Amino acid sequence: MDKHLDIKNILTIEDILNQHESLSREELREGIENLGLSREDKGLLWRASKALMEHKGELVAIGRKVVEIVIGVAKRYPNTMAGLVVGSVIATLLYSIPLLGLILGPALGPFALLIPTCTGLVVDFKLMITAAPAA
C-alpha cells in the first residue's frame, strides 16, 4: 500500500490554540500551585506561562497553552509524570558519571527514562480501568 502524507490532517498552530479552552489567570495559578513542585519550579512554570509568540501578526500566549497542557497531563497521569521525573533523575546521574557517563549515558539513559515512565503509565491505566464504571 502506498501511503501518502495527507496535508489536511496535519495540526497547525491554530488547531492547537483552538482545541483547548484557556484557563483564567487565577485557575492557571491554582493549577500550578496544586502541582507537587518546589517553589522555584512553580515560579519557572509561572514565568513560562507568560511566554508570547507572534503568529500571523497577532501575539499568541503560547506559554500559557504549554503550561495548561502540562497541568492537564500531570492531573490526568500523575504516576506517569512521577515516573518521568524519576527517570530523568536517573538518566542525569548516568550521564554525570566521569568518563563512564560518556558510555553509560547514551547506552542506558533512554532506558532509564523509558522504564519508570512506562511503569507509571501502566499504573495510571490500571487505575483508570478499575475506576471506570462497568457497562
N, C-alpha and C positions, 0 to 999 in steps of 0.2 A: 504494500500500500504506500502510495506517495502522499505524505502529509505535508501540507503547505502551511506556513505561518498565516493565520487569519488575523489581519490587521484590525479588524473590528472588535476582537476580543482582548486587545491589549489595554490594560488600565492606564489611564492618563492621570495627571495631577488633578484635573477637575473631578475625575471619578473618585479619587481618594478623598478629596476635600468635601465632596457632596455625599459620600456614603455614610458619614459618621457625624451625628449632630455634635456641635461643640458644647462642652461643659461651660457653665458660668465660671467666672474667676474664683468665686467662693467654693464651688464644687471641685474645681481643679486643685485649689489649695488644700481642701479637706481630703481629696483623694491622695495627694502627695503625703500629707500628714499621717494618713492611715497605713501607709506602707511601712513595713518594719525596717526602716533605714536609719542610718545615723543622721545627725543634724546637718552635717556637711553634704551628705549625699542628697538630702531633701533640698538643700539650698541649690545644689547643682541642677537638680531637676526643675526647680522653680525658674532658675535663670535660663535653662534650655527651653522652657515653655515660652519664653519671650522672644525667641529667635524669629526673625521675619525673612521673607524671601520675595523678590519681585517676580511676578508671573503675568505676562501679557499686560504690563503697565499697571498692575494692581499689587499692593502689598498683601501677602498671604502669611498668616500666622502658622507657619509650618511647624515650628517648635511645639506649639500648643497641641497640634494634631498628633505629633510623635509621642509626646508625654501622655496624652489621652489614651493612645493605643497601648503604651507600656503599662499604664494603670489598669486598663481593661484586661490585658493578658495576665498581669500579676494577680488580679482578683479572681479571674476565671481558672487559672492554672497555678496555684501557689506552690505546689510541690515541684512543678517543672521549673519555676523561677528559682526555687531554693537549690535544686539540682544544678541549674546553670551557674549559680553563684559558687557553689562548692566546686564544680568542675573548672571554673575559671581560676579559682584559687590554686587548685592542684596543678593545672596547666602552667600557671605563672611560676609556681615553685619549681616545676620541672625545667622550665626554660632558664631559671635563675641559678641553677647549679653550675658552678665554674667548670669550664671545659666539657663536662658531661652533658650540660644543658644544650650544647650545640648538636648533640646526637639524640639525647632523650626527648628534648622539646619537640622537634618535628616528628619523631617516631611515635611518641606516646601522648603528646599534647592533644591531638584531636580525639583520641580515645578517652583521655581524662575529662574532656568536655562532654563527649557524647554519652558515656555510660551513666554518670549521675543525672544528666538532663533527661535521658530516655527513661531512667528509673522513676524519676519524678513524674514524667508524663504518664507512665503506666499506672502509678498510684492515683494520679488525678482522674484518669479514665475509669479505674475501678471504683473510685468514689462516686463518679458521675453515674455509673451503671447501677450501683447499689442504691443511690438516691433517687433514681428515675422511677416514677410510678409504673406499676405493672399494667400493661394494656389489656 
